[in-house]
């Protein structure tokens, strides 16, 4: 196929596009009758086929609009939705416990920072400052261990659920 044939096709497509844009701009019902296009591929059979498809599409749109205008029935909760709601409640509870652990670890971290600042201010080897720092450090280690134990409990619970056949999303 030569370049001129492709340019003719391009010109035909541009003309069809311009005509379609004019019809859209003027409104489909108000479009004036236009002269047939010079496209030999656009025969009356193709036009009839396009009109049939357009009418079919309009009928489907009308049916869908009628379906959308009707109120949707309130579906009864299924077992899956009840299970999902229970899973959501479980995850929200676990999220709350994780947030509490984070707050505890943050407060322990703040106490360690304060203790380090107090140790820097005290002379080296001051017994009260050393005792205070050791207490805070022990509290921090206990908090860390408690957090690790809680994480292990969560992992074991997830493994138990996986072994039982439940899905684990977290």
Number of C-alpha atoms within 10 A of each C-alpha: 5 6 8 9 10 11 11 12 13 12 14 16 14 12 15 16 12 12 15 14 12 14 17 13 11 12 11 11 8 10 14 11 7 8 6 9 14 11 14 7 9 11 12 9 10 11 11 11 12 12 12 12 12 12 12 12 12 12 12 12 12 12 12 11 11 10 11 10 9 8 7 8 6 6 6 7 9 9 9 9 11 11 12 12 12 12 15 12 12 12 14 12 12 14 12 12 13 15 12 12 17 13 12 16 18 13 13 20 15 12 17 19 13 14 20 16 11 15 18 11 10 14 10 10 9 10 11 11 19 16 11 15 19 14 14 20 17 12 15 20 14 13 16 16 12 14 17 12 12 15 13 12 12 14 13 12 13 17 14 12 13 12 10 9 9 11 11 11 7 8
